[in-house]
Amino acid sequence: MWIVAIGWMYVVTLMAATEPSVVGGMMTFLGYGVLPLSLVLYLGGVRLRRRPRAAPRSEPGAAPDDADPPGH
């Protein structure tokens, strides 16, 4: 997924560089690059952020990570 993001930002950077004005280039870079890519990467990472939380629930006999060992 990272290679696609890097490739997309490369294309958007070249698109922004060919705009006739600096403001147009910045709007192209933000509108086609940064904002959509941040949304896609955030939504794509939701599954990865949920995985560690779901791991202790998957094993019924597993102790929570913050529990102290017996005798301490």
Backbone hydrogen bonds, N-H to C=O, Kabsch-Sander energy under -0.5 kcal/mol:
donor,donor_aa,acceptor,acceptor_aa,energy
5,A,1,M,-1.9
6,I,2,W,-2.6
7,G,3,I,-2.2
8,W,4,V,-2.6
9,M,5,A,-2.3
10,Y,6,I,-1.8
11,V,7,G,-2.2
12,V,8,W,-2.6
13,T,9,M,-2.2
14,L,10,Y,-2.0
15,M,11,V,-2.3
16,A,12,V,-2.7
17,A,13,T,-2.0
18,T,14,L,-1.0
18,T,15,M,-0.6
19,E,16,A,-1.2
25,G,21,S,-2.0
26,M,22,V,-2.4
27,M,23,V,-2.4
28,T,24,G,-2.3
29,F,25,G,-2.5
30,L,26,M,-2.6
31,G,27,M,-3.1
32,Y,28,T,-2.6
33,G,28,T,-0.5
33,G,29,F,-1.1
34,V,29,F,-1.9
35,L,30,L,-2.0
37,L,33,G,-2.0
38,S,34,V,-2.4
39,L,35,L,-1.8
40,V,36,P,-2.4
41,L,37,L,-2.7
42,Y,38,S,-2.1
43,L,39,L,-2.6
44,G,40,V,-2.3
45,G,41,L,-1.4
46,V,42,Y,-0.6
46,V,43,L,-0.6
49,R,45,G,-2.2
50,R,46,V,-1.8
51,R,47,R,-1.3
53,R,49,R,-0.5
54,A,50,R,-1.8
55,A,51,R,-1.1
58,S,54,A,-1.2
58,S,55,A,-0.6
59,E,55,A,-0.7
59,E,56,P,-0.5
62,A,59,E,-1.2
67,A,64,P,-1.1
72,H,69,P,-1.4
